């Protein structure tokens, strides 16, 4: 029979995996929290404190790279304030209408509309929307790799 601490840990990790794809949920932080919580409850007998410190550093690096990938992608093109607001509002609205796919499409359309409203040409606006999507997917890839490393090591440690 599984104990409650293991169940809580797994739920945190599952929420973290979902958070990689759903904006607003801190994906890698939740994965790390689930592993850290379980390790703490069993007195670090499966995953050591040193390994948790390494996972913590990896989580911080992942968060920084995720943030930078989005920021660099939109700042490099010189996205206007209207484009940034369009991306944020479009993503939120799209998420509530069509979930994750809607969020991605909403960000794209929001940035395109925002850039057009700022007086930018259609080609630039569409290019900016496309680059924002690439930044979003780069962030997801970074978080998937980080979560896979942590979860892989956690599962390996449980079964070895």
Buried (B, 14 or more C-beta within 10 A) or exposed (E): EEEEEBEBBBEBBEBBBEBBBBBEBBBBBBBBBBBBBBBBBEEBEBBEEEBBEBBBEBBEEBBEBBEBBBEBBBEEBEBBEBBBBBBBBBBBBBBEEEEBEBBBBBBBBBBBBBBBBBEBEEEBBBBBBBBBBEBBEBBBBBBBBBBEBBBEBBEEBEEE
